[in-house]
Amino acid sequence: MKERICYFIPLQDPEEHGGYIPAQAVEGSKGYRLMTGGNHKWAMPWIWGKTLEDAESACDNANERLGLNKDEVFEIIASTM
């Protein structure tokens, strides 16, 4: 079975990067990956909203495009702990 991925907004200071950065969780893998960009000097973090509400809505939309409902997203996140 293929590992599922989902996106969520972890606790963070939106002032640090000018908004909220999503995190990617991979089912069954410990922890998560904050989507801060690449490893080169021009890399920028992915800002999915200036407000928490906007960022969470963007995550919901991305997860829906992946075919995931909220319960499945919670299952994936829980599997990373």
C-alpha positions as MATLAB code, in Angstrom:
seq = 'MKERICYFIPLQDPEEHGGYIPAQAVEGSKGYRLMTGGNHKWAMPWIWGKTLEDAESACDNANERLGLNKDEVFEIIASTM';
ca = [
       0.000    0.000    0.000;
       1.295    3.441   -0.907;
       2.027    5.859    1.937;
      -0.454    8.701    2.137;
       0.629   12.303    2.627;
      -1.307   15.251    3.980;
      -0.750   18.888    4.835;
      -1.464   20.784    8.053;
      -0.460   23.992    9.807;
       1.668   23.352   12.900;
       1.992   25.830   15.749;
       4.244   28.679   14.571;
       4.882   32.420   14.640;
       3.471   33.843   11.378;
       5.568   36.997   11.793;
       8.784   35.025   11.245;
       8.062   34.382    7.547;
       5.157   36.707    6.814;
       2.461   34.070    7.090;
       1.776   30.425    7.864;
       3.917   27.630    6.412;
       2.293   24.234    5.860;
       3.812   20.991    7.039;
       3.737   17.700    5.162;
       3.082   14.478    7.061;
       3.855   11.072    5.538;
       1.840    8.184    6.902;
       3.916    6.006    9.218;
       6.998    8.264    9.122;
       8.132    9.895   12.349;
       7.669   13.664   12.505;
       6.764   16.051    9.696;
       8.459   18.288    7.151;
       7.900   22.036    7.337;
       7.627   23.299    3.757;
      10.381   25.894    4.000;
      11.676   25.604    0.437;
      14.853   24.155   -0.958;
      18.463   24.203    0.152;
      19.692   27.017   -2.037;
      20.073   30.716   -1.262;
      16.955   31.734   -3.235;
      14.646   29.212   -1.575;
      11.617   30.726    0.107;
       9.125   29.110    2.500;
       5.706   28.160    1.164;
       3.255   30.667    2.643;
      -0.286   29.308    2.443;
      -1.978   32.198    4.214;
      -1.448   35.407    6.139;
      -4.064   34.261    8.656;
      -4.400   30.868   10.324;
      -7.907   30.529    8.876;
      -6.651   31.084    5.304;
      -3.724   28.693    5.760;
      -5.907   25.958    7.228;
      -8.385   26.405    4.384;
      -5.544   26.008    1.859;
      -4.485   22.788    3.641;
      -8.065   21.496    3.569;
      -8.230   22.181   -0.180;
      -4.884   20.460   -0.825;
      -5.909   17.438    1.257;
      -9.253   17.215   -0.572;
      -7.395   17.217   -3.914;
      -5.418   14.273   -2.528;
      -8.734   12.517   -1.849;
      -8.490   12.828    1.939;
     -11.222   13.757    4.372;
     -10.533   15.301    7.803;
     -10.632   11.940    9.614;
      -8.037   10.517    7.226;
      -5.828   13.581    7.709;
      -5.974   13.091   11.489;
      -5.095    9.389   11.049;
      -2.052   10.276    8.953;
      -0.867   12.933   11.417;
      -1.392   10.571   14.364;
       0.661    7.895   12.607;
       3.674   10.249   12.604;
       3.764   10.615   16.393;
];
